[in-house]
Amino acid sequence: MTPSTWGVREARSALGPWADDLEDEETVDRYAAAAWSVIAEPGDGVAGALVAAFGRLEALRMITGDGLLTGVADARTMARAQERWRPRIDPGAVAAALRTARASATRLILPGDREWPEALDDLGVHAPLCVWVRGDPEHLVAVRPSVAIVGARAATAYGEHIAVELAAGMVSRDVTVVSGGAYGIDGAAHRAVLRAGGLTIALLAGGADRAYPAGHTGMLADIASTGAVVSEVPCGTAPTRWRFLQRNRLIAALSDATVVVEAGWRSGSLNTAGHAAALGRPLGAVPGPVTSAASAGCHRLLREYDAECITAVDDLADMIGACAGDARAGRGSAAEAPAEADARRVRDALSSRSPRSLADLARRTGLSESDVSGRLGVLELEGRARRSAEGWMRGG
């Protein structure tokens, strides 16, 4: 593949009608952003640093060349980044993602666009290089004030009741509700806002064109018609556990405050809380019965991470009104360690029925083959992966 692959003709062809009102330089830059969305996994800090240093197009041309990359990290880091990117450098995949986006009325929004939510820039080199939006992208810049209402998928009736009360209370105060579109607390919050005629935004771990979970197809369509459904991965992309965790940082960044309504001890909602704390956003948690495992994570946030105790709509309104610069990081972060996150990505990519090669796993995870091999070794020792003559499979 040569740098000329990413030229004006290819960009205009892939963008289709979206390129009609664009100058050639802008057309290719927009195409390059879509290409990076296909090539790099969410939160790839090396990709973010490379694009920040050289621009989207030049960085794309650099990784398609034959030489080793330098300039934004040490040689080993750059070599491993190239190794994980190369299997995904496919202009056909970029064109397919853009076609699917046009067919599903999904817009590509870049930093610098009028509709770009600048709050995402607080993520630094881990900020998304673009987002894909189904609905009205204008809602992303009109999102203030906003609150993330998140929690367990396996919510109790108590948790869903509290989520509905908080979400409806935010609508009455003209506050946008941000969540992840999942079953349980997320869905209860979104539906309450829709019923009350407010604004809600759903951040997805898969493509914005893919309703996930399928049971929320109608709800997500309603959100897109009145608010926005957003993803940083291209249309057609399947959600994975790793992408859910990375999606959580966008929920935290897009919101002025985050409240966890119900969460188990190791709930993914604690990951969102960790990102909110790291960004200096106010963080709240709803207490539950001390005997309820579904509230153990909330109690952990209250005890260990200095979260605000939210027991009523007025508590949440007061927290949103607090100075966003008053970091409530507590005594630590609930975010997942990088090595554990990589292991999770590799295990998610394994199949329990058919063996997969190192190259296939690297392509699926967005990691280098050497990183995949290292994580597989740990997973094998833990019994969570097993090796056969044909490749690797998921263990017990």
Secondary structure, 3 states (H helix, E strand, C coil): CCHHHHCHHHHHHHHHHHHCCCCHHHHHHHHHHHHHHHHCCCCCHHHHHHHHHHCHHHHHHHHCCCCCCCCCCCHHHHHHHHHHHHHHCCHHHHHHHHHHHHHCCEEEECCCCCCCCHHHHHHHHHCCCCEEEEECCHHHHCCCCEEEEECCCCCCHHHHHHHHHHHHHHHHCCCEEEECCCCCHHHHHHHHHHHHCCCEEEECCCCCCCCCCHHHHHHHHHHHHHCEEEECCCCCCCCCHHHHHHHHHHHHHHCCEEEECCCCCCCCHHHHHHHHHHCCCCEEECCCCCCCHHHHHHHHHHHHCCCEECCCHHHHHHHHHCCCCCCCCCCCCCCCCHHHHHHHHHHHHCCCCCCECHHHHHHHHCCCHHHHHHHHHHHHHCCCEEEECCEEEECC
